[in-house]
Amino acid sequence: MKITGPGKLLRIFISESDHWNHEPLYTAIVRRAHDEGLAGATVIRGIESFGAHSRIHTMRILRLSEELPVIIEIVDGEERINAFLPILDEMVDEGLVTIENVEILKYRHRFEEGQEEG
């Protein structure tokens, strides 16, 4: 699959302690994005944060937190991102969701011998 041109970056800020149906919320979001056919998703774990509650969460040695920030980034076309938003709204009870315009320069993968480009 090749994708180039204008797109959207969907960024979801949640806590690693958030869950959806007995699994980490970030895992559930990535699986659902995959099931919905989105181009890809990346989960990034933060080392320190604060948000709406103004509590600082940190990964310092003396104070290991289980509520560190997790950011899920998904880049795809506007239509696919917009179609995913109602699903995300159902899954995320607390957090921050942002969308940015991006220019996709290159999105492709290598094909195995005998495999056709899709």
BALUMDREN-626735 format. One record per residue: x, y, z of N, C-alpha, C in turn; residue number from 1. Coordinates in nm, 2 decimals, decimal comma, padded with zeros to 4 digits, m for minus. Atoms other than C-alpha are relative to their C-alpha. Example, Ala and Ser with C-alpha at 12.3 -4.5 7.8 and 13.67 -1.06 7.14 Angstrom:
BEGIN
+--------+--------+--------+--------+--------+--------+--------+--------+--------+-----+
:    n_x :    n_y :    n_z :   ca_x :   ca_y :   ca_z :    c_x :    c_y :    c_z : num :
+--------+--------+--------+--------+--------+--------+--------+--------+--------+-----+
:  00,09 : m00,12 :  00,00 :  01,23 : m00,45 :  00,78 :  00,09 :  00,12 :  00,00 :   1 :
: m00,09 : m00,11 :  00,00 :  01,37 : m00,11 :  00,71 : m00,08 :  00,11 :  00,08 :   2 :
+--------+--------+--------+--------+--------+--------+--------+--------+--------+-----+
END
This chain:
BEGIN
+--------+--------+--------+--------+--------+--------+--------+--------+--------+-----+
:    n_x :    n_y :    n_z :   ca_x :   ca_y :   ca_z :    c_x :    c_y :    c_z : num :
+--------+--------+--------+--------+--------+--------+--------+--------+--------+-----+
:  00,09 : m00,12 :  00,00 :  00,00 :  00,00 :  00,00 :  00,09 :  00,12 :  00,00 :   1 :
: m00,07 : m00,13 :  00,00 :  00,12 :  00,35 : m00,08 : m00,09 :  00,11 :  00,03 :   2 :
:  00,08 : m00,12 : m00,03 : m00,01 :  00,67 :  00,07 :  00,09 :  00,12 : m00,01 :   3 :
: m00,07 : m00,13 :  00,01 :  00,11 :  01,02 : m00,02 : m00,10 :  00,11 :  00,00 :   4 :
:  00,09 : m00,12 :  00,01 : m00,04 :  01,37 :  00,00 : m00,05 :  00,04 :  00,13 :   5 :
:  00,05 : m00,05 : m00,12 : m00,25 :  01,54 :  00,25 : m00,06 : m00,11 :  00,09 :   6 :
:  00,05 :  00,10 : m00,09 : m00,35 :  01,34 :  00,56 : m00,03 :  00,07 :  00,13 :   7 :
:  00,03 : m00,05 : m00,14 : m00,44 :  01,37 :  00,93 :  00,08 : m00,08 :  00,09 :   8 :
: m00,07 :  00,06 : m00,11 : m00,24 :  01,29 :  01,24 : m00,10 :  00,00 :  00,12 :   9 :
:  00,09 :  00,02 : m00,12 : m00,47 :  01,16 :  01,52 :  00,09 : m00,03 :  00,11 :  10 :
: m00,08 :  00,03 : m00,12 : m00,30 :  01,18 :  01,86 : m00,09 : m00,01 :  00,12 :  11 :
:  00,09 :  00,03 : m00,12 : m00,46 :  01,03 :  02,17 :  00,09 : m00,01 :  00,12 :  12 :
: m00,07 :  00,00 : m00,12 : m00,32 :  01,11 :  02,51 : m00,08 : m00,06 :  00,11 :  13 :
:  00,07 :  00,07 : m00,10 : m00,42 :  00,87 :  02,78 :  00,10 : m00,04 :  00,11 :  14 :
: m00,09 :  00,05 : m00,10 : m00,27 :  00,70 :  03,09 :  00,02 : m00,15 : m00,02 :  15 :
: m00,02 :  00,14 :  00,02 : m00,11 :  00,36 :  03,08 : m00,09 : m00,09 :  00,09 :  16 :
:  00,08 :  00,08 : m00,09 : m00,34 :  00,25 :  03,36 : m00,15 :  00,00 : m00,05 :  17 :
:  00,13 :  00,01 :  00,06 : m00,65 :  00,31 :  03,14 : m00,03 : m00,13 : m00,06 :  18 :
:  00,03 :  00,13 :  00,05 : m00,83 :  00,00 :  03,04 : m00,13 :  00,00 : m00,08 :  19 :
:  00,12 :  00,02 :  00,08 : m01,10 : m00,11 :  02,79 : m00,03 : m00,15 : m00,01 :  20 :
:  00,03 :  00,14 :  00,00 : m01,27 : m00,45 :  02,83 :  00,12 : m00,09 :  00,05 :  21 :
: m00,10 :  00,08 : m00,07 : m01,00 : m00,59 :  03,06 :  00,14 :  00,00 : m00,07 :  22 :
: m00,13 : m00,01 :  00,05 : m00,70 : m00,49 :  02,85 :  00,04 :  00,15 : m00,01 :  23 :
: m00,05 : m00,14 :  00,01 : m00,48 : m00,18 :  02,83 : m00,07 :  00,08 : m00,11 :  24 :
:  00,07 : m00,08 :  00,10 : m00,67 :  00,10 :  02,65 :  00,08 :  00,02 : m00,13 :  25 :
: m00,09 : m00,03 :  00,12 : m00,37 :  00,17 :  02,42 :  00,00 : m00,13 : m00,09 :  26 :
:  00,00 :  00,13 :  00,08 : m00,37 : m00,20 :  02,31 : m00,13 : m00,01 : m00,07 :  27 :
:  00,13 :  00,01 :  00,06 : m00,74 : m00,19 :  02,25 : m00,02 :  00,10 : m00,12 :  28 :
:  00,01 : m00,10 :  00,11 : m00,71 :  00,13 :  02,04 :  00,08 : m00,05 : m00,12 :  29 :
: m00,08 :  00,04 :  00,11 : m00,43 : m00,01 :  01,83 : m00,06 : m00,12 : m00,08 :  30 :
:  00,07 :  00,12 :  00,06 : m00,62 : m00,34 :  01,77 : m00,12 :  00,05 : m00,08 :  31 :
:  00,12 : m00,05 :  00,07 : m00,93 : m00,15 :  01,67 :  00,03 :  00,08 : m00,12 :  32 :
: m00,05 : m00,07 :  00,12 : m00,74 :  00,08 :  01,44 :  00,04 : m00,10 : m00,11 :  33 :
: m00,04 :  00,11 :  00,10 : m00,59 : m00,23 :  01,27 : m00,13 : m00,06 : m00,06 :  34 :
:  00,13 :  00,06 :  00,04 : m00,94 : m00,39 :  01,25 : m00,07 :  00,09 : m00,10 :  35 :
:  00,07 : m00,10 :  00,08 : m01,07 : m00,07 :  01,09 :  00,07 :  00,03 : m00,13 :  36 :
: m00,08 : m00,02 :  00,12 : m00,80 : m00,08 :  00,82 :  00,08 :  00,13 : m00,01 :  37 :
: m00,08 : m00,12 :  00,00 : m00,61 :  00,23 :  00,93 :  00,14 : m00,03 : m00,04 :  38 :
: m00,14 :  00,03 :  00,06 : m00,26 :  00,27 :  00,78 :  00,10 : m00,05 :  00,11 :  39 :
: m00,09 :  00,05 : m00,11 : m00,08 :  00,22 :  01,12 : m00,02 :  00,08 :  00,12 :  40 :
:  00,01 : m00,07 : m00,13 : m00,05 :  00,32 :  01,48 :  00,12 : m00,02 :  00,08 :  41 :
: m00,11 :  00,01 : m00,09 :  00,23 :  00,39 :  01,72 : m00,03 :  00,04 :  00,14 :  42 :
:  00,02 : m00,04 : m00,14 :  00,22 :  00,39 :  02,10 :  00,14 :  00,05 :  00,05 :  43 :
: m00,12 : m00,06 : m00,06 :  00,47 :  00,61 :  02,28 : m00,03 :  00,02 :  00,15 :  44 :
:  00,02 : m00,02 : m00,14 :  00,52 :  00,60 :  02,65 :  00,08 :  00,12 :  00,05 :  45 :
: m00,06 : m00,12 : m00,05 :  00,60 :  00,92 :  02,82 :  00,07 : m00,02 :  00,14 :  46 :
: m00,07 :  00,01 : m00,12 :  00,83 :  00,98 :  03,12 : m00,05 :  00,09 :  00,11 :  47 :
:  00,05 : m00,09 : m00,10 :  00,65 :  01,26 :  03,29 : m00,12 :  00,08 : m00,06 :  48 :
:  00,11 : m00,08 :  00,06 :  00,32 :  01,45 :  03,25 : m00,09 :  00,06 :  00,11 :  49 :
:  00,11 : m00,04 : m00,08 :  00,03 :  01,63 :  03,40 : m00,11 :  00,04 : m00,09 :  50 :
:  00,12 : m00,03 :  00,08 : m00,32 :  01,70 :  03,27 : m00,11 :  00,07 :  00,07 :  51 :
:  00,12 : m00,07 : m00,05 : m00,67 :  01,81 :  03,36 : m00,01 :  00,00 :  00,15 :  52 :
:  00,01 :  00,01 : m00,15 : m00,63 :  01,69 :  03,72 :  00,12 :  00,07 :  00,07 :  53 :
: m00,12 : m00,07 : m00,05 : m00,30 :  01,88 :  03,76 :  00,09 : m00,08 :  00,09 :  54 :
: m00,09 :  00,09 : m00,07 : m00,13 :  01,58 :  03,92 :  00,12 : m00,03 : m00,09 :  55 :
: m00,12 :  00,04 :  00,07 :  00,23 :  01,52 :  03,81 :  00,02 : m00,14 :  00,01 :  56 :
: m00,03 :  00,14 :  00,01 :  00,30 :  01,17 :  03,70 :  00,15 : m00,01 : m00,05 :  57 :
: m00,14 :  00,00 :  00,05 :  00,67 :  01,08 :  03,67 :  00,06 : m00,14 :  00,01 :  58 :
: m00,06 :  00,13 :  00,00 :  00,90 :  00,79 :  03,61 :  00,14 :  00,00 :  00,07 :  59 :
: m00,13 : m00,01 : m00,08 :  01,17 :  00,88 :  03,87 :  00,02 : m00,13 :  00,08 :  60 :
: m00,04 :  00,13 : m00,07 :  01,35 :  00,59 :  04,04 : m00,07 : m00,01 :  00,13 :  61 :
:  00,06 :  00,01 : m00,14 :  01,21 :  00,67 :  04,39 : m00,15 :  00,01 : m00,01 :  62 :
:  00,14 : m00,02 :  00,01 :  00,86 :  00,73 :  04,26 : m00,05 : m00,06 : m00,13 :  63 :
:  00,05 :  00,06 :  00,12 :  00,76 :  00,48 :  03,99 : m00,15 :  00,01 : m00,01 :  64 :
:  00,15 : m00,01 :  00,02 :  00,41 :  00,56 :  03,86 : m00,05 : m00,09 : m00,10 :  65 :
:  00,07 :  00,09 :  00,10 :  00,17 :  00,33 :  03,69 : m00,09 :  00,08 : m00,08 :  66 :
:  00,09 : m00,09 :  00,08 : m00,01 :  00,63 :  03,55 :  00,08 :  00,09 : m00,09 :  67 :
: m00,08 : m00,08 :  00,10 :  00,25 :  00,75 :  03,30 : m00,08 :  00,02 : m00,12 :  68 :
:  00,08 : m00,03 :  00,13 :  00,13 :  00,91 :  02,98 :  00,04 : m00,10 : m00,11 :  69 :
: m00,02 :  00,08 :  00,12 :  00,08 :  00,71 :  02,67 : m00,06 :  00,08 : m00,11 :  70 :
:  00,05 : m00,07 :  00,12 :  00,04 :  00,87 :  02,33 : m00,01 : m00,10 : m00,11 :  71 :
:  00,02 :  00,09 :  00,12 : m00,11 :  00,68 :  02,04 : m00,01 :  00,10 : m00,12 :  72 :
:  00,01 : m00,08 :  00,12 : m00,04 :  00,83 :  01,70 : m00,04 : m00,08 : m00,12 :  73 :
:  00,05 :  00,07 :  00,12 : m00,23 :  00,73 :  01,39 :  00,00 :  00,10 : m00,11 :  74 :
:  00,00 : m00,09 :  00,12 : m00,17 :  00,89 :  01,04 : m00,07 : m00,08 : m00,11 :  75 :
:  00,07 :  00,05 :  00,11 : m00,41 :  00,83 :  00,76 : m00,07 :  00,11 : m00,07 :  76 :
:  00,08 : m00,10 :  00,07 : m00,64 :  01,01 :  00,51 : m00,11 :  00,05 :  00,09 :  77 :
:  00,10 : m00,07 : m00,08 : m00,90 :  01,25 :  00,65 : m00,12 : m00,09 :  00,01 :  78 :
:  00,12 :  00,08 : m00,01 : m01,19 :  01,02 :  00,57 :  00,01 : m00,12 :  00,10 :  79 :
: m00,02 :  00,11 : m00,09 : m01,05 :  00,72 :  00,75 :  00,02 :  00,04 :  00,15 :  80 :
: m00,01 : m00,06 : m00,14 : m00,95 :  00,93 :  01,06 : m00,13 :  00,04 :  00,05 :  81 :
:  00,13 : m00,05 : m00,04 : m01,29 :  01,09 :  01,07 : m00,10 : m00,12 :  00,03 :  82 :
:  00,08 :  00,12 : m00,03 : m01,46 :  00,75 :  01,05 :  00,03 : m00,07 :  00,13 :  83 :
: m00,05 :  00,06 : m00,12 : m01,25 :  00,63 :  01,34 : m00,04 :  00,08 :  00,13 :  84 :
:  00,03 : m00,09 : m00,11 : m01,35 :  00,92 :  01,57 : m00,12 : m00,05 :  00,09 :  85 :
:  00,11 :  00,05 : m00,09 : m01,69 :  00,78 :  01,69 :  00,04 : m00,12 :  00,08 :  86 :
: m00,05 :  00,12 : m00,07 : m01,52 :  00,45 :  01,78 :  00,09 :  00,04 :  00,12 :  87 :
: m00,09 : m00,05 : m00,10 : m01,25 :  00,64 :  01,97 : m00,08 :  00,07 :  00,11 :  88 :
:  00,08 : m00,07 : m00,10 : m01,51 :  00,85 :  02,15 : m00,07 : m00,10 :  00,10 :  89 :
:  00,06 :  00,11 : m00,08 : m01,68 :  00,53 :  02,28 :  00,11 : m00,06 :  00,09 :  90 :
: m00,11 :  00,07 : m00,07 : m01,34 :  00,39 :  02,40 :  00,07 :  00,09 :  00,11 :  91 :
: m00,08 : m00,09 : m00,08 : m01,18 :  00,70 :  02,56 : m00,09 :  00,08 :  00,10 :  92 :
:  00,08 : m00,07 : m00,10 : m01,35 :  00,82 :  02,88 :  00,07 :  00,12 :  00,05 :  93 :
: m00,07 : m00,11 : m00,06 : m01,07 :  01,04 :  03,00 :  00,13 :  00,01 : m00,08 :  94 :
: m00,12 : m00,02 :  00,08 : m00,78 :  01,19 :  02,80 : m00,01 :  00,12 : m00,09 :  95 :
: m00,01 : m00,11 :  00,09 : m00,70 :  01,43 :  02,52 :  00,01 : m00,06 : m00,14 :  96 :
: m00,01 :  00,04 :  00,13 : m00,76 :  01,37 :  02,15 :  00,02 :  00,12 : m00,09 :  97 :
: m00,03 : m00,11 :  00,09 : m00,61 :  01,60 :  01,88 :  00,01 : m00,05 : m00,14 :  98 :
: m00,02 :  00,04 :  00,14 : m00,60 :  01,60 :  01,50 :  00,08 :  00,12 : m00,06 :  99 :
: m00,08 : m00,10 :  00,07 : m00,34 :  01,78 :  01,29 :  00,00 : m00,03 : m00,15 : 100 :
: m00,02 :  00,02 :  00,14 : m00,31 :  01,83 :  00,92 :  00,15 : m00,04 : m00,02 : 101 :
: m00,14 :  00,04 :  00,03 :  00,00 :  01,65 :  00,78 :  00,01 : m00,02 : m00,15 : 102 :
: m00,03 :  00,03 :  00,13 :  00,16 :  01,60 :  00,45 :  00,08 : m00,14 :  00,00 : 103 :
: m00,06 :  00,13 :  00,00 :  00,24 :  01,23 :  00,39 :  00,09 : m00,01 : m00,12 : 104 :
: m00,10 :  00,00 :  00,11 :  00,56 :  01,21 :  00,20 :  00,03 : m00,14 : m00,05 : 105 :
: m00,03 :  00,14 :  00,04 :  00,61 :  00,83 :  00,20 : m00,06 : m00,09 :  00,10 : 106 :
:  00,05 :  00,10 : m00,08 :  00,42 :  00,54 :  00,33 : m00,01 : m00,12 : m00,09 : 107 :
:  00,00 :  00,12 :  00,08 :  00,50 :  00,20 :  00,18 :  00,08 : m00,10 :  00,07 : 108 :
: m00,08 :  00,11 : m00,06 :  00,64 : m00,13 :  00,27 :  00,06 : m00,09 : m00,11 : 109 :
: m00,06 :  00,09 :  00,10 :  00,86 : m00,39 :  00,09 : m00,09 : m00,12 : m00,01 : 110 :
:  00,09 :  00,11 :  00,03 :  00,68 : m00,67 : m00,07 :  00,09 : m00,13 : m00,02 : 111 :
: m00,07 :  00,12 :  00,01 :  00,79 : m01,03 : m00,04 : m00,01 : m00,05 : m00,15 : 112 :
:  00,00 :  00,05 :  00,14 :  00,87 : m01,22 : m00,37 : m00,14 : m00,07 : m00,02 : 113 :
:  00,13 :  00,06 :  00,03 :  00,54 : m01,32 : m00,53 : m00,12 :  00,07 :  00,05 : 114 :
:  00,11 : m00,08 : m00,06 :  00,34 : m01,07 : m00,33 : m00,03 :  00,12 : m00,09 : 115 :
:  00,03 : m00,12 :  00,08 :  00,15 : m00,80 : m00,52 : m00,02 :  00,12 :  00,09 : 116 :
:  00,02 : m00,12 : m00,07 :  00,13 : m00,44 : m00,42 : m00,15 :  00,03 :  00,00 : 117 :
:  00,14 : m00,02 : m00,01 : m00,21 : m00,35 : m00,28 : m00,04 :  00,14 :  00,01 : 118 :
+--------+--------+--------+--------+--------+--------+--------+--------+--------+-----+
END
